[in-house]
Amino acid sequence: MTQVLDRWPELLKRSGLSHSDRGRLLANLARLMEGFTVEKSQRLRGYLGHPEMLEGYLWWYLPLNLLKLSGLLPGLPGPIPAQITDYGCGPWTLPLAAWLLYPDWRRAPLGWTLVEPQAAALRAGRKIFEVIAAADPHTEWKFTQIPERLGTAIRRKADLVVSSHALNEWSESEEAVARFLLRDAQPQARILVVEPGTRLAVRRLVQLRAHLIASEAWPLAPCPHSGNCPAPGRTSSDRFCHFPAPADLPAWMRDLARELGTEKQSNTLSYLYVQRGLPRPHPPSLARIISGEIPLNDGVGCYLCSREGLLVGGAGQAAWGDLVVYRKDQKVDPKTHCPRVTIHPR
Ligand SMILES: C[S@@+](CC[C@H](N)C(=O)[O-])C[C@H]1O[C@@H](n2cnc3c(N)ncnc32)[C@H](O)[C@@H]1O
């Protein structure tokens, strides 16, 4: 992944997808970035269908999302799938990430159904994929591209349904999204939805989680339980479940960020990974660390998510995002009002 991201500008040029001079690229990027910070209703509609916006996306959000996914995908459990549906695939971000991050998938006869309303994004993704995947001519993957929206009928039922940074853009209710994701999935399918690590995104993800659980699709990660989410970000004082993503941008991206004045932006993500068709799991006392270090009256600690709700443990034994074993200390932390626990790395 690192090697590909380091050579990204050259790959874009080889794919025939970069035309603008530096000044125009920076202006397009600034406009695109601004679009992501405003209310969905004010965003440029179908922005990836506009050549300048698409070029900006290829230069920034596509490599950034690949970097984010590189911190997540290798840690997710599950066998090599046979058929994947990717909703809102944009310029093939997830197929590219899977190809780069799972070398053992490359020679599996994998089928992808890519659902994306902007045909220009699909075309760009295919070109980039062809340039990158040329490094392994034995890649067996077959792609079906559908220039439609979530909800369109999918012929091949997937055993893995995915979506990255797209849920936020869909106008359907979380209940409808859950229904569509499950509708074209095989009975034991896994579903992975990745979103930015923002409070707004987490709120929607938590609603989606509740509807998926109601359909007996049980969390595999990050939640170590299938009870209510203790970090849903409903109010501004609520915690919201999110995780740091790799921060090591390639040098050319750091240059772009400096020129755009965005170098202080943090890189985080939230996600939900579930599977249906299994008996409801009854996990042992596992908890997921869902914060960095927080100040406590007697030192520093961290928040943990568990089936017993939000917990607080001492920092240092494990990192943000880790799954750990815990033991309750029979006392409540006076500052956070959460039960105190002792953490044991697994
Ligand atoms: C932020 S981009 C994410 C692209 C890619 N998955 C990634 O991670 O880089 C969101 C994508 O969702 C697509 N989209 C918007 N509305 C959609 C809908 N109703 N159904 C499917 N995709 C949609 C957009 O065209 C865009 O490509």
The ligand as a Tripos MOL2 file, in Angstrom:
@<TRIPOS>MOLECULE
LIG
   27    29     1     0     0
SMALL
NO_CHARGES

@<TRIPOS>ATOM
      1 C1        -17.6450    9.8800   -0.5140 C.3       1 LIG1
      2 S1        -17.9300    8.8880   -1.9220 S.3       1 LIG1
      3 C2        -17.2070    7.3470   -1.4050 C.3       1 LIG1
      4 C3        -16.6220    6.6020   -2.5530 C.3       1 LIG1
      5 C4        -15.8330    5.3650   -2.1690 C.3       1 LIG1
      6 N1        -16.6800    4.3250   -1.6320 N.3       1 LIG1
      7 C5        -14.7380    5.7060   -1.1970 C.2       1 LIG1
      8 O1        -14.6970    5.1490   -0.0940 O.co2     1 LIG1
      9 O2        -13.8560    6.4950   -1.5500 O.co2     1 LIG1
     10 C6        -19.6590    8.5170   -1.7940 C.3       1 LIG1
     11 C7        -20.1750    7.7930   -3.0280 C.3       1 LIG1
     12 O3        -21.5400    7.4290   -2.8410 O.3       1 LIG1
     13 C8        -22.1920    7.6060   -4.0890 C.3       1 LIG1
     14 N2        -23.6470    7.7300   -3.8450 N.ar      1 LIG1
     15 C9        -24.3540    8.8510   -3.5570 C.ar      1 LIG1
     16 N3        -25.6460    8.5340   -3.4140 N.ar      1 LIG1
     17 C10       -25.7740    7.1930   -3.6130 C.ar      1 LIG1
     18 C11       -26.8590    6.2660   -3.5800 C.ar      1 LIG1
     19 N4        -28.0940    6.6660   -3.3190 N.pl3     1 LIG1
     20 N5        -26.6040    4.9710   -3.8060 N.ar      1 LIG1
     21 C12       -25.3360    4.5500   -4.0560 C.ar      1 LIG1
     22 N6        -24.2750    5.3800   -4.0840 N.ar      1 LIG1
     23 C13       -24.4780    6.6750   -3.8730 C.ar      1 LIG1
     24 C14       -21.5500    8.8690   -4.6440 C.3       1 LIG1
     25 O4        -21.7480    9.0210   -6.0250 O.3       1 LIG1
     26 C15       -20.1060    8.6550   -4.2580 C.3       1 LIG1
     27 O5        -19.4000    7.9480   -5.2400 O.3       1 LIG1
@<TRIPOS>BOND
     1     1     2 1
     2     2     3 1
     3     2    10 1
     4     3     4 1
     5     4     5 1
     6     5     6 1
     7     5     7 1
     8     7     8 2
     9     7     9 1
    10    10    11 1
    11    11    12 1
    12    11    26 1
    13    12    13 1
    14    13    14 1
    15    13    24 1
    16    14    15 ar
    17    14    23 ar
    18    15    16 ar
    19    16    17 ar
    20    17    18 ar
    21    17    23 ar
    22    18    19 1
    23    18    20 ar
    24    20    21 ar
    25    21    22 ar
    26    22    23 ar
    27    24    25 1
    28    24    26 1
    29    26    27 1
@<TRIPOS>SUBSTRUCTURE
     1 LIG1         1 GROUP 0 **** ****
